[in-house]
Amino acid sequence: MKGNGNGIGSLFRKLYFMIIPTCGQRTKYIYKNRHLFHNVGKELMFQPRHFPSDPELISFGDNVMIASDVMFINHNIISAMLNRKYNTLIFKPMGGY
């Protein structure tokens, strides 16, 4: 899902992920498709129904439990906001920007 995360495949994956009924089944889906993420450790429990837009930027370690309604925001736009506010280019983008 490299890119903007809005391709047909990405949208289908997000829709499918939202209708998976239980967190156990969503976790199994993540293990089955672990190649989409940077890293997936052992003993993961994933409750949210939202599939991250850029999962290749996300790593899960061992023994991780993620509560429902958690959203992963992979893009940092703070540098663009500060540059616009202060009319400068001194703030450099970091991370997935």
C-alpha positions as MATLAB code, in Angstrom:
seq = 'MKGNGNGIGSLFRKLYFMIIPTCGQRTKYIYKNRHLFHNVGKELMFQPRHFPSDPELISFGDNVMIASDVMFINHNIISAMLNRKYNTLIFKPMGGY';
ca = [
       0.000    0.000    0.000;
       2.842    2.339   -0.690;
       1.713    5.698   -1.953;
      -1.305    7.689   -0.918;
      -3.315    4.700    0.338;
      -6.326    5.550   -1.848;
      -5.950    3.006   -4.655;
      -8.716    0.497   -5.392;
      -6.856   -2.287   -3.587;
      -6.273   -0.098   -0.538;
      -9.896    1.010   -0.381;
     -11.145   -2.577   -0.719;
      -8.752   -3.702    2.043;
      -9.956   -0.912    4.372;
     -13.620   -1.712    3.722;
     -13.072   -5.444    4.226;
     -11.140   -4.785    7.451;
     -13.986   -2.647    8.810;
     -16.535   -5.448    8.426;
     -14.457   -8.156   10.119;
     -16.641   -8.827   13.204;
     -14.167   -9.640   16.011;
     -10.777   -8.397   17.133;
      -9.453  -11.969   16.981;
     -10.361  -12.207   13.304;
      -8.858   -8.764   12.608;
      -5.660   -9.882   14.347;
      -5.568  -13.051   12.222;
      -6.001  -10.881    9.122;
      -2.993   -8.795   10.172;
      -0.878  -11.913   10.767;
      -1.937  -13.314    7.391;
      -1.020  -10.019    5.694;
       1.982   -9.153    7.871;
       3.945   -8.257    4.735;
       1.900   -5.022    4.596;
       3.435   -3.816    7.886;
       7.038   -2.983    8.691;
       7.054   -5.576   11.468;
       4.473   -7.641   13.376;
       5.594   -9.296   16.609;
       4.126  -12.179   18.598;
       0.964  -11.974   20.729;
      -0.681   -8.995   19.002;
      -4.294   -8.053   19.756;
      -5.771   -5.455   17.369;
      -9.244   -4.136   18.223;
      -9.639   -1.041   15.970;
     -11.742   -1.366   12.831;
      -9.731    1.231   10.911;
      -6.878   -0.109    8.791;
      -3.930    2.333    8.775;
      -3.369    4.281    5.561;
       0.385    3.520    5.386;
       0.926    0.279    7.313;
       4.477   -0.121    5.970;
       5.459    2.676    8.400;
       4.104    0.786   11.448;
       5.870   -1.822   13.585;
       4.238   -3.878   16.322;
       6.471   -5.478   18.928;
       5.732   -8.555   21.026;
       2.797   -8.630   23.489;
       1.016   -5.552   22.086;
      -2.663   -4.826   22.732;
      -4.291   -2.001   20.803;
      -7.627   -0.750   22.115;
     -10.650    0.032   19.971;
     -10.985    3.506   18.430;
      -7.192    3.904   18.220;
      -6.113    5.502   14.946;
      -2.585    5.554   13.568;
      -1.639    8.878   11.999;
       1.523    8.331   10.004;
       2.049   11.752    8.501;
       3.446   14.672   10.406;
       2.361   18.015    8.955;
       3.491   20.172   11.879;
       6.477   21.512    9.910;
       4.197   22.672    7.080;
       1.844   24.314    9.587;
       4.684   26.165   11.346;
       6.305   27.225    8.067;
       2.978   28.636    6.885;
       2.251   30.385   10.190;
       5.674   32.054   10.389;
       6.111   32.450    6.605;
       9.439   30.639    6.642;
      11.073   27.376    5.548;
      13.217   26.753    8.637;
      11.115   23.869    9.990;
      12.135   20.627    8.276;
       9.692   17.749    7.694;
      10.276   14.595    9.742;
       8.964   11.035    9.653;
       6.345   10.055    7.069;
       5.779   13.600    5.784;
];
